Amino acid sequence: MMDAGRRCIASALALALAVLWAHGGRGPAVAAEAARMDAGAEAAEARPETGAGVKVEKGVCIARPRDTGEALVNPMMGWTFHHYSNIIANYGSRLDPSDTLDDFPGLSTTYLRLPWAFIEAEEGELDWSIVDAPAQRWFDKGKRIALRFSCSESWLRYATPKWVEAAGAKGYNFTPGRIDEKGPFWEPDYADPVFLAKLEKFLAAAAARYDGHPRVDFIDVGSFGVWGEGHTFSSTGLRYPEAVLRKHIDLHARLFPRSLLSINDDFAFYSDDAKGLDILKYPGRATIDHAYAKGMTLRDDSILVQPPPRSYFSAEMAGPVWPRLPVILECQHYGSAKKGGAWGDGSFYLKAVEEYHASYAAIHWWPREFLGEQRDLIDRINRRLGYRLQLREIRWPARIARDERFTVAMEWRNAGVAPCYPGGHPAITLKDDKGGIVAVFVDERSDMRALEVGPPDAAPTATFAAEHGCARNQPAGRFGVFVSVGDRLGTPRIGLPLAGGDGHRRYRIGEIEVIGDRASGS
């Protein structure tokens, strides 16, 4: 009996010290922690584990979960699939209506990039079904969409509807790369007041439907340049003053105040401080900086268009924006990049993700062909793209009394290249053996948005510790301990690379015993 008593006291003091460690010395008094331990602590001490990989050391459960390596589908990050790549036959046309590419790891968003004329063939008669039908397929699977509406294409005469020209808008016939009176395609004068007035009405109608929608990840400023990419290299070749581009930027910023808007890096070629249209010379920054000041993020549509070492040019443009907004990358059409020798082994795509601190990467080809040939690269990109929250260690008491407070300490790391933009609070949920939620404890003072990023496998860690207390009606018993990251109410929002998921973004890490009589609620 005396030996058992000594073990009990030693266990209590050890747990008290562990709690103080978790609090950095600011936790409850040692006496209070020791008082809550009773003779039952001997049984807990005798049990070496309370779950797979969980150790109990002197009454404290310690888990160091491993990253499963799986791809994650989370807010404000992921692969974007070109369901429409301007031409509606590319690249969703071969998918059955029920097929949302659930087998593509990390795919979060379908990208719907269309000419204006496909929606408003006649003035005032807007048909959004070409957007909404594929969008609803993805919404039904809990996924999201992104949008671009273009005004010039190098394969379609009127990307801007023909009726806009008939209304008096100025424009130019072109053969790709130059103005040509007999050219097969037409591009508006982007400064023309008639064109701008008609464009504003169209974009206002689009904003009324899509601005601020919770399932719309981002909307491109796509009204300037061929394919909506912010340049005229493959259309008229005309150079526009920066003031014209600012009109298009400001129009989108005014009409879509609640959406994440993106500006293409090629807008920089028309900055007043640009050196010209020589792609080998770094362009100006004034136009891009103006877009940033309007709250926009960066998009680069030119990854792997040319062979190394010219695989991309604008990584430094991402510097001012990636710490606060997700950066978007689009590679060249995969098949074209391979054929032209720009793809290589694809490693420059991952290198670009690193250097831009990108959160979105494009599937710019027939998706399953791309997946089948590049699965290893896709997996490697998934382990770095956007944010990736790793629980490095968690400590909690093996046993608590329902009328006393206790401490949980966690060590986290962001293994991605970008901040966790949506943020989130770590939480512990207790469940019974039927999966019922018994208790939820949220660390509201800690936010995953604060985690810093770093090189691969070298991001800094941060330790969060929070003190919790049981509710009046907390039942006694043995319960599963689940960890999650979400809102202040304990609702999970962010997927974690952990085993033991419950299907609702909570992950089992071990067990806890709550002792004492069931509360009466009084």
Solvent accessible surface area in square Angstrom, and as a share of the most:
residue,aa,sasa,rsa
1,M,206,0.92
2,M,135,0.60
3,D,88,0.45
4,A,27,0.21
5,G,31,0.30
6,R,138,0.50
7,R,121,0.44
8,C,21,0.13
9,I,111,0.56
10,A,60,0.47
11,S,7,0.05
12,A,4,0.03
13,L,80,0.40
14,A,17,0.14
15,L,3,0.01
16,A,0,0.00
17,L,115,0.57
18,A,20,0.16
19,V,6,0.04
20,L,41,0.21
21,W,128,0.45
22,A,12,0.09
23,H,19,0.09
24,G,57,0.55
25,G,56,0.54
26,R,196,0.71
27,G,19,0.18
28,P,30,0.19
29,A,67,0.52
30,V,52,0.30
31,A,76,0.59
32,A,56,0.43
33,E,5,0.02
34,A,28,0.22
35,A,82,0.64
36,R,13,0.05
37,M,23,0.10
38,D,68,0.35
39,A,84,0.65
40,G,29,0.28
41,A,2,0.02
42,E,62,0.28
43,A,57,0.44
44,A,9,0.07
45,E,68,0.31
46,A,80,0.62
47,R,87,0.32
48,P,94,0.59
49,E,66,0.30
50,T,11,0.06
51,G,25,0.24
52,A,107,0.83
53,G,55,0.53
54,V,2,0.01
55,K,101,0.43
56,V,17,0.10
57,E,99,0.44
58,K,123,0.52
59,G,4,0.04
60,V,7,0.04
61,C,0,0.00
62,I,6,0.03
63,A,5,0.04
64,R,142,0.52
65,P,38,0.24
66,R,214,0.78
67,D,52,0.27
68,T,65,0.38
69,G,33,0.32
70,E,78,0.35
71,A,29,0.22
72,L,15,0.08
73,V,46,0.26
74,N,1,0.01
75,P,41,0.26
76,M,60,0.27
77,M,8,0.03
78,G,1,0.01
79,W,0,0.00
80,T,1,0.01
81,F,0,0.00
82,H,0,0.00
83,H,12,0.05
84,Y,20,0.08
85,S,7,0.05
86,N,8,0.04
87,I,63,0.32
88,I,81,0.41
89,A,51,0.39
90,N,30,0.15
91,Y,7,0.03
92,G,4,0.04
93,S,68,0.44
94,R,170,0.62
95,L,25,0.12
96,D,95,0.49
97,P,94,0.59
98,S,91,0.59
99,D,34,0.18
100,T,3,0.02
101,L,1,0.00
102,D,91,0.47
103,D,76,0.40
104,F,5,0.02
105,P,22,0.14
106,G,5,0.04
107,L,0,0.00
108,S,0,0.00
109,T,0,0.00
110,T,0,0.00
111,Y,1,0.00
112,L,0,0.00
113,R,6,0.02
114,L,0,0.00
115,P,0,0.00
116,W,1,0.00
117,A,17,0.13
118,F,60,0.25
119,I,2,0.01
120,E,10,0.05
121,A,69,0.54
122,E,101,0.45
123,E,86,0.39
124,G,54,0.52
125,E,120,0.54
126,L,57,0.29
127,D,85,0.44
128,W,23,0.08
129,S,66,0.43
130,I,41,0.21
131,V,0,0.00
132,D,36,0.19
133,A,52,0.40
134,P,3,0.02
135,A,2,0.02
136,Q,96,0.43
137,R,73,0.27
138,W,3,0.01
139,F,31,0.13
140,D,121,0.63
141,K,95,0.40
142,G,45,0.43
143,K,23,0.10
144,R,28,0.10
145,I,1,0.00
146,A,0,0.00
147,L,1,0.01
148,R,1,0.00
149,F,12,0.05
150,S,0,0.00
151,C,1,0.01
152,S,0,0.00
153,E,0,0.00
154,S,27,0.17
155,W,88,0.31
156,L,42,0.21
157,R,82,0.30
158,Y,38,0.15
159,A,0,0.00
160,T,0,0.00
161,P,2,0.01
162,K,129,0.55
163,W,33,0.12
164,V,0,0.00
165,E,58,0.26
166,A,88,0.68
167,A,49,0.38
168,G,48,0.46
169,A,6,0.04
170,K,138,0.58
171,G,26,0.25
172,Y,67,0.26
173,N,41,0.21
174,F,0,0.00
175,T,41,0.24
176,P,65,0.41
177,G,37,0.36
178,R,137,0.50
179,I,75,0.38
180,D,32,0.16
181,E,154,0.69
182,K,189,0.80
183,G,5,0.05
184,P,71,0.45
185,F,30,0.13
186,W,7,0.02
187,E,0,0.00
188,P,0,0.00
189,D,25,0.13
190,Y,0,0.00
191,A,37,0.28
192,D,9,0.05
193,P,99,0.62
194,V,47,0.27
195,F,0,0.00
196,L,30,0.15
197,A,53,0.41
198,K,38,0.16
199,L,1,0.01
200,E,60,0.27
201,K,140,0.59
202,F,3,0.01
203,L,3,0.02
204,A,41,0.32
205,A,31,0.24
206,A,0,0.00
207,A,11,0.09
208,A,91,0.71
209,R,105,0.38
210,Y,13,0.05
211,D,12,0.06
212,G,30,0.29
213,H,70,0.31
214,P,118,0.74
215,R,80,0.29
216,V,18,0.10
217,D,19,0.10
218,F,0,0.00
219,I,3,0.02
220,D,4,0.02
221,V,2,0.01
222,G,0,0.00
223,S,1,0.00
224,F,0,0.00
225,G,0,0.00
226,V,0,0.00
227,W,69,0.24
228,G,0,0.00
229,E,18,0.08
230,G,0,0.00
231,H,9,0.04
232,T,0,0.00
233,F,67,0.28
234,S,30,0.20
235,S,0,0.00
236,T,6,0.03
237,G,32,0.31
238,L,52,0.26
239,R,109,0.40
240,Y,16,0.06
241,P,81,0.51
242,E,8,0.03
243,A,63,0.49
244,V,11,0.06
245,L,0,0.00
246,R,85,0.31
247,K,107,0.45
248,H,0,0.00
249,I,0,0.00
250,D,51,0.27
251,L,14,0.07
252,H,4,0.02
253,A,21,0.16
254,R,144,0.52
255,L,27,0.14
256,F,3,0.01
257,P,97,0.61
258,R,175,0.64
259,S,22,0.14
260,L,29,0.15
261,L,8,0.04
262,S,1,0.01
263,I,0,0.00
264,N,3,0.02
265,D,6,0.03
266,D,13,0.07
267,F,0,0.00
268,A,0,0.00
269,F,10,0.04
270,Y,1,0.01
271,S,0,0.00
272,D,113,0.59
273,D,84,0.43
274,A,18,0.14
275,K,145,0.61
276,G,24,0.23
277,L,68,0.34
278,D,66,0.34
279,I,61,0.31
280,L,109,0.54
281,K,110,0.47
282,Y,61,0.23
283,P,14,0.09
284,G,4,0.04
285,R,56,0.20
286,A,31,0.24
287,T,0,0.00
288,I,0,0.00
289,D,64,0.33
290,H,31,0.14
291,A,0,0.00
292,Y,15,0.06
293,A,88,0.68
294,K,95,0.40
295,G,40,0.39
296,M,1,0.00
297,T,0,0.00
298,L,0,0.00
299,R,3,0.01
300,D,0,0.00
301,D,8,0.04
302,S,23,0.15
303,I,0,0.00
304,L,0,0.00
305,V,70,0.40
306,Q,38,0.17
307,P,54,0.34
308,P,57,0.36
309,P,123,0.78
310,R,98,0.36
311,S,2,0.01
312,Y,29,0.11
313,F,59,0.25
314,S,4,0.02
315,A,20,0.15
316,E,117,0.52
317,M,1,0.00
318,A,1,0.00
319,G,36,0.35
320,P,66,0.42
321,V,0,0.00
322,W,49,0.17
323,P,60,0.38
324,R,106,0.39
325,L,32,0.16
326,P,0,0.00
327,V,0,0.00
328,I,1,0.01
329,L,1,0.00
330,E,3,0.01
331,C,1,0.00
332,Q,42,0.19
333,H,52,0.23
334,Y,2,0.01
335,G,14,0.13
336,S,49,0.32
337,A,1,0.01
338,K,84,0.36
339,K,188,0.80
340,G,58,0.56
341,G,46,0.44
342,A,2,0.02
343,W,6,0.02
344,G,63,0.60
345,D,104,0.54
346,G,0,0.00
347,S,41,0.26
348,F,59,0.25
349,Y,0,0.00
350,L,31,0.15
351,K,95,0.40
352,A,0,0.00
353,V,0,0.00
354,E,42,0.19
355,E,75,0.34
356,Y,0,0.00
357,H,45,0.20
358,A,0,0.00
359,S,0,0.00
360,Y,2,0.01
361,A,0,0.00
362,A,0,0.00
363,I,0,0.00
364,H,7,0.03
365,W,45,0.16
366,W,41,0.14
367,P,6,0.04
368,R,101,0.37
369,E,72,0.32
370,F,1,0.00
371,L,19,0.09
372,G,64,0.61
373,E,91,0.41
374,Q,26,0.12
375,R,115,0.42
376,D,97,0.50
377,L,4,0.02
378,I,0,0.00
379,D,39,0.20
380,R,83,0.30
381,I,0,0.00
382,N,13,0.07
383,R,102,0.37
384,R,22,0.08
385,L,2,0.01
386,G,0,0.00
387,Y,1,0.00
388,R,7,0.02
389,L,1,0.01
390,Q,21,0.09
391,L,3,0.02
392,R,97,0.35
393,E,22,0.10
394,I,0,0.00
395,R,56,0.20
396,W,4,0.01
397,P,1,0.01
398,A,5,0.04
399,R,18,0.06
400,I,1,0.00
401,A,13,0.10
402,R,58,0.21
403,D,113,0.59
404,E,51,0.23
405,R,121,0.44
406,F,4,0.02
407,T,4,0.02
408,V,5,0.03
409,A,2,0.02
410,M,12,0.05
411,E,55,0.25
412,W,0,0.00
413,R,24,0.09
414,N,0,0.00
415,A,12,0.09
416,G,0,0.00
417,V,2,0.01
418,A,0,0.00
419,P,10,0.06
420,C,0,0.00
421,Y,21,0.08
422,P,57,0.36
423,G,11,0.10
424,G,8,0.07
425,H,20,0.09
426,P,1,0.01
427,A,1,0.01
428,I,6,0.03
429,T,0,0.00
430,L,2,0.01
431,K,17,0.07
432,D,52,0.27
433,D,140,0.73
434,K,186,0.79
435,G,42,0.40
436,G,31,0.29
437,I,90,0.46
438,V,37,0.21
439,A,14,0.11
440,V,57,0.33
441,F,16,0.07
442,V,29,0.17
443,D,9,0.04
444,E,86,0.38
445,R,191,0.70
446,S,12,0.07
447,D,54,0.28
448,M,0,0.00
449,R,77,0.28
450,A,77,0.60
451,L,7,0.04
452,E,119,0.53
453,V,30,0.17
454,G,16,0.15
455,P,87,0.55
456,P,77,0.49
457,D,124,0.64
458,A,60,0.46
459,A,8,0.06
460,P,58,0.37
461,T,66,0.38
462,A,34,0.26
463,T,77,0.45
464,F,31,0.13
465,A,24,0.19
466,A,7,0.06
467,E,53,0.24
468,H,17,0.08
469,G,29,0.28
470,C,24,0.14
471,A,60,0.46
472,R,169,0.62
473,N,99,0.51
474,Q,3,0.01
475,P,24,0.15
476,A,42,0.32
477,G,28,0.27
478,R,89,0.32
479,F,15,0.06
480,G,4,0.04
481,V,1,0.00
482,F,18,0.08
483,V,0,0.00
484,S,1,0.01
485,V,0,0.00
486,G,4,0.04
487,D,41,0.21
488,R,140,0.51
489,L,152,0.75
490,G,5,0.05
491,T,51,0.30
492,P,17,0.11
493,R,130,0.47
494,I,1,0.01
495,G,6,0.05
496,L,2,0.01
497,P,1,0.01
498,L,9,0.05
499,A,74,0.57
500,G,42,0.41
501,G,47,0.45
502,D,40,0.21
503,G,74,0.71
504,H,119,0.53
505,R,77,0.28
506,R,32,0.12
507,Y,21,0.08
508,R,105,0.38
509,I,16,0.08
510,G,1,0.01
511,E,41,0.18
512,I,4,0.02
513,E,37,0.17
514,V,2,0.01
515,I,35,0.18
516,G,46,0.45
517,D,120,0.62
518,R,175,0.64
519,A,12,0.10
520,S,100,0.64
521,G,44,0.43
522,S,110,0.71
